[in-house]
Amino acid sequence: MEIEKTNRMNALFEFYAALLTDKQMNYIELYYADDYSLAEIAEEFSVSRQAVYDNIKRTEKILEDYEMKLHMYSDYIVRNEIFEEIAERYKGDSFLEERLEILTSIDNRE
Amino acid sequence: MEIEKTNRMNALFEFYAALLTDKQMNYIELYYADDYSLAEIAEEFSVSRQAVYDNIKRTEKILEDYEMKLHMYSDYIVRNEIFEEIAERYKGDSFLEERLEILTSIDNRE
């Protein structure tokens, strides 16, 4: 599995998981976050490997579609770079450090 | 129409409009942003006033549901308050002012 795609899917999942069905959530999390194989997921849920594959491919499209429409992940990346620039330049400034901590925590959803 | 609800619906619409159908988008924008009456929208689209009303009520629920799941609007409010605090305290600091301008523009979608 390509590491780049895995990272992207895990990131999109973090932002948009709440919009997925339980099944979509389960399959894609096991596959990308927990590194299960298609066969393992199929066995776990007593469905065919093909059914798991189709579901995951569809969920990938759904996640990319949400990102295209809402761009929460790409906005997060831009914001985060700027927060890091500010943190670097104002090291030791407790007013800014406290606020950057809050700002960073807003985007770091569990 | 309550001003508070109107403001909230307009804000949620700004964040989640891309997830609505064209019809949902049209009706709710005419109603909340352009201040059309239900009767006016009904005439415009040659449908019943009740159909417009039902569609708008359903769209309001959809927008609130997206906000509950993604909280883009409430996150925006928290972030914006902090940006304003920083702007206030570091007035004249061009490094921060430039970055705050970028940060603010990310959230201010058209």
gemmi code that builds the backbone of each chain (N, CA, C; Angstrom):
import gemmi

chains = {
    "A": [
        ("MET", (0.852, -1.202, 0.000), (0.000, 0.000, 0.000), (0.881, 1.242, 0.000)),
        ("GLU", (0.572, 2.208, -0.858), (1.399, 3.418, -0.898), (1.234, 4.200, 0.403)),
        ("ILE", (2.381, 4.592, 0.927), (2.361, 5.293, 2.210), (1.663, 6.654, 2.085)),
        ("GLU", (1.854, 7.312, 0.928), (1.272, 8.638, 0.742), (-0.261, 8.587, 0.757)),
        ("LYS", (-0.782, 7.600, 0.045), (-2.234, 7.451, -0.002), (-2.784, 7.089, 1.385)),
        ("THR", (-2.058, 6.199, 2.064), (-2.465, 5.807, 3.417), (-2.543, 7.021, 4.335)),
        ("ASN", (-1.502, 7.847, 4.276), (-1.503, 9.039, 5.128), (-2.665, 9.968, 4.789)),
        ("ARG", (-2.896, 10.138, 3.499), (-3.985, 11.037, 3.087), (-5.334, 10.489, 3.534)),
        ("MET", (-5.535, 9.193, 3.343), (-6.826, 8.613, 3.737), (-7.020, 8.707, 5.254)),
        ("ASN", (-5.962, 8.462, 6.005), (-6.074, 8.587, 7.463), (-6.404, 10.025, 7.869)),
        ("ALA", (-5.810, 10.998, 7.165), (-6.076, 12.405, 7.483), (-7.524, 12.763, 7.139)),
        ("LEU", (-7.956, 12.390, 5.927), (-9.337, 12.710, 5.536), (-10.325, 12.025, 6.475)),
        ("PHE", (-9.986, 10.815, 6.863), (-10.849, 10.083, 7.800), (-11.007, 10.851, 9.115)),
        ("GLU", (-9.903, 11.407, 9.598), (-9.970, 12.178, 10.855), (-10.951, 13.340, 10.755)),
        ("PHE", (-10.984, 13.986, 9.596), (-11.845, 15.152, 9.442), (-13.302, 14.794, 9.145)),
        ("TYR", (-13.502, 13.743, 8.342), (-14.850, 13.487, 7.834), (-15.498, 12.199, 8.327)),
        ("ALA", (-14.865, 11.502, 9.258), (-15.402, 10.220, 9.720), (-16.870, 10.340, 10.153)),
        ("ALA", (-17.195, 11.451, 10.797), (-18.554, 11.628, 11.326), (-19.620, 11.594, 10.233)),
        ("LEU", (-19.202, 11.804, 8.984), (-20.177, 11.804, 7.882), (-20.333, 10.423, 7.236)),
        ("LEU", (-19.553, 9.467, 7.683), (-19.624, 8.117, 7.096), (-20.615, 7.232, 7.858)),
        ("THR", (-21.061, 6.160, 7.208), (-21.870, 5.167, 7.907), (-20.929, 4.324, 8.772)),
        ("ASP", (-21.516, 3.584, 9.724), (-20.691, 2.735, 10.594), (-19.857, 1.738, 9.788)),
        ("LYS", (-20.470, 1.153, 8.771), (-19.756, 0.166, 7.965), (-18.581, 0.803, 7.225)),
        ("GLN", (-18.850, 1.949, 6.592), (-17.765, 2.644, 5.890), (-16.630, 2.995, 6.845)),
        ("MET", (-17.024, 3.481, 8.016), (-16.049, 3.837, 9.039), (-15.199, 2.634, 9.441)),
        ("ASN", (-15.871, 1.529, 9.743), (-15.158, 0.322, 10.182), (-14.159, -0.164, 9.148)),
        ("TYR", (-14.653, -0.372, 7.932), (-13.799, -0.935, 6.891), (-12.581, -0.058, 6.636)),
        ("ILE", (-12.825, 1.235, 6.454), (-11.713, 2.098, 6.037), (-10.732, 2.318, 7.183)),
        ("GLU", (-11.232, 2.300, 8.404), (-10.314, 2.453, 9.532), (-9.454, 1.197, 9.701)),
        ("LEU", (-10.071, 0.036, 9.608), (-9.294, -1.205, 9.712), (-8.247, -1.279, 8.600)),
        ("TYR", (-8.651, -0.880, 7.398), (-7.759, -1.002, 6.252), (-6.611, -0.003, 6.323)),
        ("TYR", (-6.908, 1.260, 6.537), (-5.863, 2.289, 6.471), (-5.190, 2.575, 7.810)),
        ("ALA", (-5.953, 2.641, 8.878), (-5.334, 3.002, 10.164), (-4.738, 1.764, 10.840)),
        ("ASP", (-5.454, 0.633, 10.752), (-5.001, -0.556, 11.480), (-4.298, -1.580, 10.598)),
        ("ASP", (-4.187, -1.245, 9.290), (-3.386, -2.052, 8.365), (-3.876, -3.498, 8.214)),
        ("TYR", (-5.184, -3.704, 8.340), (-5.750, -5.022, 8.033), (-5.708, -5.247, 6.525)),
        ("SER", (-5.641, -6.506, 6.094), (-5.780, -6.814, 4.670), (-7.268, -6.894, 4.337)),
        ("LEU", (-7.580, -6.814, 3.034), (-8.974, -6.958, 2.601), (-9.541, -8.293, 3.075)),
        ("ALA", (-8.716, -9.351, 2.960), (-9.163, -10.688, 3.350), (-9.489, -10.751, 4.848)),
        ("GLU", (-8.669, -10.099, 5.645), (-8.912, -10.095, 7.098), (-10.210, -9.376, 7.452)),
        ("ILE", (-10.441, -8.232, 6.781), (-11.680, -7.500, 7.039), (-12.880, -8.330, 6.585)),
        ("ALA", (-12.743, -8.952, 5.411), (-13.826, -9.793, 4.880), (-14.184, -10.901, 5.878)),
        ("GLU", (-13.164, -11.522, 6.446), (-13.405, -12.601, 7.398), (-14.092, -12.066, 8.653)),
        ("GLU", (-13.560, -10.973, 9.161), (-14.101, -10.320, 10.361), (-15.607, -10.036, 10.232)),
        ("PHE", (-16.037, -9.605, 9.055), (-17.436, -9.209, 8.883), (-18.268, -10.239, 8.109)),
        ("SER", (-17.642, -11.388, 7.827), (-18.321, -12.461, 7.074), (-18.923, -11.965, 5.760)),
        ("VAL", (-18.134, -11.225, 5.016), (-18.550, -10.796, 3.671), (-17.423, -11.144, 2.692)),
        ("SER", (-17.682, -10.939, 1.401), (-16.645, -11.276, 0.412), (-15.561, -10.202, 0.389)),
        ("ARG", (-14.379, -10.633, -0.046), (-13.267, -9.704, -0.189), (-13.646, -8.586, -1.165)),
        ("GLN", (-14.368, -8.966, -2.212), (-14.790, -7.988, -3.225), (-15.723, -6.919, -2.624)),
        ("ALA", (-16.604, -7.361, -1.738), (-17.543, -6.412, -1.104), (-16.779, -5.395, -0.260)),
        ("VAL", (-15.778, -5.880, 0.456), (-14.959, -4.973, 1.266), (-14.221, -3.991, 0.361)),
        ("TYR", (-13.620, -4.544, -0.701), (-12.868, -3.714, -1.641), (-13.754, -2.610, -2.234)),
        ("ASP", (-14.933, -3.004, -2.713), (-15.850, -2.032, -3.317), (-16.243, -0.948, -2.317)),
        ("ASN", (-16.530, -1.376, -1.102), (-16.933, -0.409, -0.078), (-15.807, 0.586, 0.211)),
        ("ILE", (-14.595, 0.072, 0.329), (-13.461, 0.954, 0.637), (-13.199, 1.934, -0.506)),
        ("LYS", (-13.251, 1.445, -1.737), (-13.040, 2.329, -2.901), (-14.093, 3.444, -2.926)),
        ("ARG", (-15.351, 3.067, -2.622), (-16.429, 4.043, -2.618), (-16.204, 5.066, -1.499)),
        ("THR", (-15.781, 4.577, -0.351), (-15.542, 5.495, 0.777), (-14.396, 6.458, 0.466)),
        ("GLU", (-13.367, 5.957, -0.216), (-12.258, 6.853, -0.610), (-12.795, 8.000, -1.462)),
        ("LYS", (-13.659, 7.678, -2.407), (-14.246, 8.713, -3.280), (-15.083, 9.692, -2.461)),
        ("ILE", (-15.844, 9.155, -1.509), (-16.687, 10.014, -0.666), (-15.817, 10.984, 0.140)),
        ("LEU", (-14.740, 10.466, 0.719), (-13.842, 11.317, 1.513), (-13.208, 12.395, 0.633)),
        ("GLU", (-12.770, 12.027, -0.572), (-12.167, 13.015, -1.477), (-13.213, 14.049, -1.921)),
        ("ASP", (-14.429, 13.597, -2.065), (-15.499, 14.513, -2.462), (-15.785, 15.537, -1.342)),
        ("TYR", (-15.826, 15.074, -0.110), (-16.000, 16.006, 1.016), (-14.841, 17.000, 1.071)),
        ("GLU", (-13.636, 16.505, 0.851), (-12.472, 17.392, 0.910), (-12.526, 18.429, -0.209)),
        ("MET", (-12.971, 18.016, -1.386), (-13.076, 18.945, -2.517), (-14.084, 20.051, -2.182)),
        ("LYS", (-15.165, 19.655, -1.498), (-16.217, 20.628, -1.202), (-15.925, 21.471, 0.045)),
        ("LEU", (-15.304, 20.873, 1.055), (-15.126, 21.587, 2.335), (-13.671, 21.968, 2.630)),
        ("HIS", (-12.739, 21.336, 1.961), (-11.288, 21.526, 2.170), (-10.864, 21.757, 3.620)),
        ("MET", (-11.378, 20.964, 4.532), (-10.960, 21.083, 5.937), (-9.499, 20.659, 6.118)),
        ("TYR", (-9.093, 19.620, 5.398), (-7.731, 19.110, 5.570), (-6.707, 20.074, 4.972)),
        ("SER", (-6.955, 20.551, 3.748), (-5.975, 21.457, 3.136), (-5.925, 22.795, 3.890)),
        ("ASP", (-7.063, 23.243, 4.406), (-7.049, 24.457, 5.235), (-6.224, 24.238, 6.502)),
        ("TYR", (-6.388, 23.057, 7.068), (-5.633, 22.708, 8.277), (-4.134, 22.761, 8.027)),
        ("ILE", (-3.718, 22.247, 6.870), (-2.290, 22.223, 6.553), (-1.736, 23.650, 6.454)),
        ("VAL", (-2.451, 24.513, 5.736), (-1.996, 25.906, 5.590), (-1.932, 26.586, 6.954)),
        ("ARG", (-2.996, 26.438, 7.729), (-3.042, 27.057, 9.059), (-1.896, 26.568, 9.930)),
        ("ASN", (-1.683, 25.266, 9.907), (-0.683, 24.667, 10.775), (0.725, 25.156, 10.455)),
        ("GLU", (1.009, 25.329, 9.176), (2.324, 25.855, 8.779), (2.522, 27.254, 9.343)),
        ("ILE", (1.470, 28.060, 9.268), (1.579, 29.430, 9.775), (1.736, 29.425, 11.298)),
        ("PHE", (0.990, 28.558, 11.979), (1.130, 28.467, 13.442), (2.571, 28.088, 13.809)),
        ("GLU", (3.156, 27.186, 13.038), (4.529, 26.771, 13.326), (5.524, 27.901, 13.095)),
        ("GLU", (5.295, 28.656, 12.022), (6.148, 29.831, 11.748), (6.094, 30.811, 12.913)),
        ("ILE", (4.880, 31.074, 13.397), (4.709, 32.027, 14.497), (5.357, 31.488, 15.772)),
        ("ALA", (5.139, 30.204, 16.045), (5.707, 29.594, 17.258), (7.236, 29.687, 17.247)),
        ("GLU", (7.789, 29.461, 16.095), (9.246, 29.510, 15.918), (9.781, 30.909, 16.211)),
        ("ARG", (9.112, 31.908, 15.658), (9.599, 33.286, 15.744), (9.358, 33.911, 17.122)),
        ("TYR", (8.295, 33.467, 17.793), (7.940, 34.084, 19.082), (8.124, 33.108, 20.242)),
        ("LYS", (9.148, 32.279, 20.121), (9.456, 31.310, 21.179), (9.634, 32.055, 22.499)),
        ("GLY", (8.991, 31.587, 23.555), (9.138, 32.229, 24.858), (8.095, 33.305, 25.133)),
        ("ASP", (7.331, 33.678, 24.113), (6.256, 34.659, 24.307), (5.018, 33.895, 24.794)),
        ("SER", (4.771, 33.975, 26.105), (3.752, 33.083, 26.677), (2.331, 33.425, 26.187)),
        ("PHE", (2.088, 34.695, 25.905), (0.761, 35.079, 25.379), (0.483, 34.335, 24.078)),
        ("LEU", (1.455, 34.396, 23.168), (1.266, 33.716, 21.882), (1.291, 32.201, 22.035)),
        ("GLU", (2.169, 31.705, 22.889), (2.260, 30.250, 23.057), (0.947, 29.649, 23.551)),
        ("GLU", (0.336, 30.338, 24.514), (-0.959, 29.843, 25.019), (-2.021, 29.823, 23.924)),
        ("ARG", (-2.043, 30.908, 23.142), (-3.059, 30.974, 22.096), (-2.808, 29.971, 20.971)),
        ("LEU", (-1.554, 29.777, 20.643), (-1.239, 28.783, 19.607), (-1.623, 27.382, 20.075)),
        ("GLU", (-1.492, 27.158, 21.365), (-1.872, 25.845, 21.890), (-3.374, 25.600, 21.701)),
        ("ILE", (-4.164, 26.624, 22.006), (-5.620, 26.485, 21.793), (-5.920, 26.303, 20.308)),
        ("LEU", (-5.310, 27.150, 19.489), (-5.568, 27.085, 18.043), (-5.214, 25.704, 17.488)),
        ("THR", (-4.115, 25.156, 17.945), (-3.691, 23.841, 17.453), (-4.642, 22.752, 17.927)),
        ("SER", (-5.117, 22.895, 19.157), (-6.004, 21.855, 19.696), (-7.352, 21.824, 18.975)),
        ("ILE", (-7.781, 22.957, 18.418), (-9.062, 22.991, 17.700), (-9.038, 22.030, 16.525)),
        ("ASP", (-7.913, 22.013, 15.807), (-7.829, 21.170, 14.619), (-7.478, 19.723, 14.932)),
        ("ASN", (-6.858, 19.500, 16.088), (-6.437, 18.131, 16.391), (-7.539, 17.340, 17.065)),
        ("ARG", (-8.485, 16.942, 16.249), (-9.602, 16.161, 16.758), (-9.148, 14.730, 16.948)),
        ("GLU", (-9.806, 14.094, 17.864), (-9.494, 12.661, 18.052), (-10.437, 11.809, 17.230)),
    ],
    "B": [
        ("MET", (-39.184, 37.119, 11.098), (-38.123, 36.108, 11.196), (-37.114, 36.542, 12.262)),
        ("GLU", (-36.758, 35.624, 13.175), (-35.799, 36.008, 14.211), (-34.434, 36.287, 13.585)),
        ("ILE", (-33.848, 37.374, 14.018), (-32.559, 37.788, 13.457), (-31.457, 36.788, 13.803)),
        ("GLU", (-31.556, 36.221, 15.042), (-30.504, 35.300, 15.485), (-30.469, 34.032, 14.624)),
        ("LYS", (-31.675, 33.506, 14.381), (-31.755, 32.301, 13.561), (-31.299, 32.592, 12.134)),
        ("THR", (-31.695, 33.753, 11.632), (-31.286, 34.145, 10.281), (-29.766, 34.197, 10.172)),
        ("ASN", (-29.133, 34.834, 11.158), (-27.673, 34.918, 11.133), (-27.021, 33.546, 11.184)),
        ("ARG", (-27.571, 32.691, 12.046), (-26.990, 31.353, 12.171), (-27.143, 30.564, 10.862)),
        ("MET", (-28.332, 30.627, 10.290), (-28.556, 29.886, 9.044), (-27.657, 30.412, 7.922)),
        ("ASN", (-27.503, 31.727, 7.860), (-26.602, 32.291, 6.849), (-25.162, 31.839, 7.058)),
        ("ALA", (-24.746, 31.750, 8.331), (-23.377, 31.309, 8.635), (-23.197, 29.838, 8.272)),
        ("LEU", (-24.137, 29.001, 8.710), (-24.028, 27.569, 8.397), (-24.051, 27.363, 6.884)),
        ("PHE", (-24.875, 28.146, 6.205), (-24.959, 28.042, 4.750), (-23.602, 28.338, 4.104)),
        ("GLU", (-22.910, 29.343, 4.629), (-21.594, 29.677, 4.078), (-20.628, 28.502, 4.178)),
        ("PHE", (-20.701, 27.766, 5.269), (-19.753, 26.658, 5.458), (-20.166, 25.388, 4.715)),
        ("TYR", (-21.453, 25.103, 4.674), (-21.894, 23.789, 4.189), (-22.697, 23.822, 2.895)),
        ("ALA", (-22.814, 24.979, 2.256), (-23.625, 25.072, 1.031), (-23.216, 24.019, 0.002)),
        ("ALA", (-21.914, 23.758, -0.101), (-21.424, 22.815, -1.119), (-21.997, 21.414, -0.935)),
        ("LEU", (-22.521, 21.115, 0.251), (-23.064, 19.778, 0.496), (-24.565, 19.699, 0.205)),
        ("LEU", (-25.171, 20.819, -0.138), (-26.615, 20.821, -0.399), (-26.909, 20.570, -1.882)),
        ("THR", (-28.138, 20.162, -2.164), (-28.564, 20.077, -3.564), (-28.850, 21.493, -4.062)),
        ("ASP", (-28.952, 21.635, -5.392), (-29.227, 22.962, -5.959), (-30.531, 23.541, -5.420)),
        ("LYS", (-31.536, 22.699, -5.316), (-32.838, 23.173, -4.839), (-32.749, 23.646, -3.388)),
        ("GLN", (-32.109, 22.822, -2.537), (-31.941, 23.222, -1.137), (-31.192, 24.554, -1.049)),
        ("MET", (-30.132, 24.649, -1.848), (-29.327, 25.868, -1.866), (-30.169, 27.076, -2.259)),
        ("ASN", (-30.901, 26.947, -3.358), (-31.711, 28.064, -3.853), (-32.729, 28.540, -2.830)),
        ("TYR", (-33.535, 27.596, -2.341), (-34.613, 27.977, -1.424), (-34.048, 28.652, -0.173)),
        ("ILE", (-33.045, 28.026, 0.439), (-32.598, 28.540, 1.734), (-31.847, 29.857, 1.566)),
        ("GLU", (-31.176, 30.023, 0.449), (-30.483, 31.285, 0.214), (-31.492, 32.413, -0.036)),
        ("LEU", (-32.493, 32.134, -0.844), (-33.512, 33.163, -1.096), (-34.222, 33.539, 0.202)),
        ("TYR", (-34.501, 32.525, 1.016), (-35.259, 32.770, 2.244), (-34.427, 33.524, 3.282)),
        ("TYR", (-33.232, 33.034, 3.574), (-32.446, 33.624, 4.663), (-31.518, 34.751, 4.227)),
        ("ALA", (-30.857, 34.602, 3.102), (-29.899, 35.640, 2.701), (-30.602, 36.769, 1.958)),
        ("ASP", (-31.562, 36.415, 1.103), (-32.190, 37.451, 0.270), (-33.557, 37.892, 0.781)),
        ("ASP", (-33.976, 37.305, 1.911), (-35.192, 37.746, 2.598), (-36.480, 37.624, 1.762)),
        ("TYR", (-36.523, 36.638, 0.877), (-37.776, 36.358, 0.158), (-38.773, 35.731, 1.130)),
        ("SER", (-40.063, 35.915, 0.854), (-41.080, 35.202, 1.643), (-41.274, 33.816, 1.039)),
        ("LEU", (-41.886, 32.907, 1.819), (-42.181, 31.567, 1.309), (-43.031, 31.664, 0.038)),
        ("ALA", (-44.014, 32.582, 0.059), (-44.910, 32.734, -1.091), (-44.150, 33.184, -2.339)),
        ("GLU", (-43.197, 34.072, -2.133), (-42.406, 34.551, -3.270), (-41.556, 33.437, -3.883)),
        ("ILE", (-40.947, 32.637, -2.999), (-40.128, 31.523, -3.501), (-41.024, 30.519, -4.228)),
        ("ALA", (-42.191, 30.236, -3.626), (-43.137, 29.298, -4.229), (-43.522, 29.749, -5.642)),
        ("GLU", (-43.769, 31.041, -5.787), (-44.150, 31.561, -7.099), (-42.995, 31.437, -8.090)),
        ("GLU", (-41.831, 31.837, -7.633), (-40.612, 31.787, -8.460), (-40.385, 30.395, -9.054)),
        ("PHE", (-40.629, 29.351, -8.242), (-40.331, 27.987, -8.690), (-41.594, 27.202, -9.070)),
        ("SER", (-42.724, 27.877, -9.095), (-44.000, 27.235, -9.457), (-44.261, 25.982, -8.630)),
        ("VAL", (-44.083, 26.103, -7.315), (-44.421, 25.011, -6.395), (-45.299, 25.579, -5.285)),
        ("SER", (-45.795, 24.697, -4.404), (-46.654, 25.194, -3.333), (-45.821, 25.831, -2.220)),
        ("ARG", (-46.455, 26.725, -1.492), (-45.800, 27.364, -0.352), (-45.373, 26.300, 0.663)),
        ("GLN", (-46.224, 25.267, 0.832), (-45.925, 24.190, 1.768), (-44.667, 23.417, 1.355)),
        ("ALA", (-44.525, 23.191, 0.065), (-43.350, 22.457, -0.428), (-42.070, 23.235, -0.134)),
        ("VAL", (-42.131, 24.542, -0.312), (-40.967, 25.385, -0.016), (-40.664, 25.337, 1.479)),
        ("TYR", (-41.728, 25.478, 2.264), (-41.568, 25.455, 3.726), (-40.920, 24.143, 4.186)),
        ("ASP", (-41.455, 23.016, 3.701), (-40.922, 21.707, 4.094), (-39.456, 21.570, 3.690)),
        ("ASN", (-39.149, 22.013, 2.501), (-37.767, 21.901, 2.020), (-36.823, 22.732, 2.885)),
        ("ILE", (-37.237, 23.942, 3.220), (-36.374, 24.812, 4.037), (-36.179, 24.241, 5.440)),
        ("LYS", (-37.264, 23.738, 6.042), (-37.150, 23.138, 7.382), (-36.180, 21.953, 7.356)),
        ("ARG", (-36.286, 21.139, 6.294), (-35.408, 19.971, 6.170), (-33.955, 20.428, 5.992)),
        ("THR", (-33.758, 21.451, 5.198), (-32.394, 21.950, 4.969), (-31.800, 22.520, 6.257)),
        ("GLU", (-32.625, 23.196, 7.048), (-32.131, 23.709, 8.336), (-31.602, 22.559, 9.192)),
        ("LYS", (-32.349, 21.465, 9.226), (-31.918, 20.293, 10.010), (-30.615, 19.725, 9.454)),
        ("ILE", (-30.512, 19.666, 8.131), (-29.302, 19.135, 7.493), (-28.099, 20.002, 7.852)),
        ("LEU", (-28.277, 21.318, 7.795), (-27.167, 22.223, 8.123), (-26.755, 22.067, 9.586)),
        ("GLU", (-27.734, 21.967, 10.485), (-27.411, 21.791, 11.911), (-26.733, 20.439, 12.155)),
        ("ASP", (-27.138, 19.446, 11.386), (-26.530, 18.129, 11.519), (-25.055, 18.151, 11.074)),
        ("TYR", (-24.781, 18.826, 9.964), (-23.386, 18.965, 9.530), (-22.571, 19.711, 10.583)),
        ("GLU", (-23.151, 20.758, 11.154), (-22.426, 21.537, 12.157), (-22.150, 20.699, 13.406)),
        ("MET", (-23.128, 19.868, 13.792), (-22.935, 19.009, 14.955), (-21.778, 18.025, 14.698)),
        ("LYS", (-21.692, 17.538, 13.471), (-20.676, 16.540, 13.150), (-19.309, 17.155, 12.831)),
        ("LEU", (-19.284, 18.305, 12.196), (-18.004, 18.873, 11.727), (-17.587, 20.139, 12.470)),
        ("HIS", (-18.531, 20.781, 13.150), (-18.324, 22.054, 13.871), (-17.359, 23.035, 13.202)),
        ("MET", (-17.521, 23.237, 11.904), (-16.675, 24.220, 11.210), (-17.006, 25.641, 11.648)),
        ("TYR", (-18.279, 25.910, 11.877), (-18.684, 27.272, 12.256), (-18.245, 27.604, 13.677)),
        ("SER", (-18.481, 26.692, 14.627), (-18.090, 27.003, 16.011), (-16.558, 27.062, 16.139)),
        ("ASP", (-15.853, 26.230, 15.384), (-14.382, 26.314, 15.389), (-13.928, 27.667, 14.840)),
        ("TYR", (-14.610, 28.096, 13.795), (-14.289, 29.389, 13.180), (-14.453, 30.527, 14.191)),
        ("ILE", (-15.521, 30.465, 14.970), (-15.767, 31.526, 15.956), (-14.643, 31.588, 16.993)),
        ("VAL", (-14.269, 30.421, 17.522), (-13.194, 30.367, 18.522), (-11.888, 30.898, 17.925)),
        ("ARG", (-11.549, 30.402, 16.742), (-10.317, 30.832, 16.084), (-10.313, 32.335, 15.858)),
        ("ASN", (-11.423, 32.843, 15.369), (-11.500, 34.250, 15.023), (-11.320, 35.159, 16.235)),
        ("GLU", (-11.883, 34.734, 17.357), (-11.702, 35.521, 18.584), (-10.229, 35.601, 18.962)),
        ("ILE", (-9.543, 34.472, 18.840), (-8.118, 34.450, 19.183), (-7.315, 35.304, 18.198)),
        ("PHE", (-7.653, 35.215, 16.916), (-6.956, 36.045, 15.927), (-7.133, 37.528, 16.266)),
        ("GLU", (-8.331, 37.890, 16.692), (-8.583, 39.305, 17.023), (-7.799, 39.737, 18.260)),
        ("GLU", (-7.724, 38.846, 19.242), (-6.922, 39.130, 20.445), (-5.465, 39.391, 20.068)),
        ("ILE", (-4.940, 38.517, 19.209), (-3.533, 38.642, 18.800), (-3.335, 39.939, 18.000)),
        ("ALA", (-4.266, 40.213, 17.073), (-4.154, 41.421, 16.237), (-4.140, 42.678, 17.097)),
        ("GLU", (-4.984, 42.670, 18.128), (-5.106, 43.791, 19.046), (-3.791, 44.030, 19.787)),
        ("ARG", (-3.226, 42.934, 20.278), (-2.036, 43.044, 21.127), (-0.761, 43.322, 20.335)),
        ("TYR", (-0.720, 42.861, 19.093), (0.517, 43.009, 18.310), (0.314, 43.972, 17.140)),
        ("LYS", (-0.508, 44.993, 17.367), (-0.757, 46.000, 16.337), (0.574, 46.589, 15.863)),
        ("GLY", (0.759, 46.651, 14.554), (1.995, 47.235, 14.027), (3.092, 46.214, 13.786)),
        ("ASP", (2.900, 44.976, 14.258), (3.882, 43.915, 14.024), (3.557, 43.296, 12.650)),
        ("SER", (4.325, 43.695, 11.647), (3.934, 43.331, 10.282), (4.031, 41.825, 10.021)),
        ("PHE", (4.961, 41.156, 10.691), (5.060, 39.692, 10.527), (3.743, 39.023, 10.941)),
        ("LEU", (3.259, 39.399, 12.116), (2.004, 38.806, 12.589), (0.810, 39.296, 11.778)),
        ("GLU", (0.811, 40.565, 11.431), (-0.331, 41.100, 10.679), (-0.510, 40.382, 9.340)),
        ("GLU", (0.609, 40.155, 8.656), (0.529, 39.425, 7.374), (-0.032, 38.021, 7.561)),
        ("ARG", (0.452, 37.347, 8.608), (-0.002, 35.971, 8.831), (-1.468, 35.907, 9.272)),
        ("LEU", (-1.859, 36.861, 10.090), (-3.271, 36.893, 10.505), (-4.183, 37.155, 9.309)),
        ("GLU", (-3.674, 37.946, 8.373), (-4.489, 38.208, 7.183), (-4.719, 36.915, 6.401)),
        ("ILE", (-3.671, 36.125, 6.246), (-3.824, 34.834, 5.547), (-4.769, 33.924, 6.341)),
        ("LEU", (-4.531, 33.821, 7.641), (-5.352, 32.948, 8.481), (-6.829, 33.333, 8.406)),
        ("THR", (-7.088, 34.629, 8.425), (-8.472, 35.085, 8.368), (-9.096, 34.786, 7.004)),
        ("SER", (-8.287, 34.922, 5.960), (-8.838, 34.705, 4.615), (-9.190, 33.229, 4.380)),
        ("ILE", (-8.527, 32.325, 5.068), (-8.835, 30.891, 4.904), (-10.282, 30.613, 5.294)),
        ("ASP", (-10.714, 31.230, 6.374), (-12.070, 30.959, 6.856), (-13.135, 31.777, 6.133)),
        ("ASN", (-12.732, 32.885, 5.547), (-13.739, 33.737, 4.908), (-14.003, 33.313, 3.478)),
        ("ARG", (-14.735, 32.243, 3.363), (-15.091, 31.740, 2.044), (-16.220, 32.580, 1.481)),
        ("GLU", (-16.269, 32.591, 0.174), (-17.374, 33.328, -0.486), (-18.560, 32.410, -0.661)),
    ],
}
model = gemmi.Model(1)
for chain_id, residues in chains.items():
    chain = gemmi.Chain(chain_id)
    for i, (resn, *xyz) in enumerate(residues, 1):
        res = gemmi.Residue()
        res.name, res.seqid = resn, gemmi.SeqId(i, " ")
        for name, pos in zip(("N", "CA", "C"), xyz):
            atom = gemmi.Atom()
            atom.name, atom.element = name, gemmi.Element(name[0])
            atom.pos, atom.b_iso = gemmi.Position(*pos), 0.0
            res.add_atom(atom)
        chain.add_residue(res)
    model.add_chain(chain)
structure = gemmi.Structure()
structure.add_model(model)
structure.setup_entities()
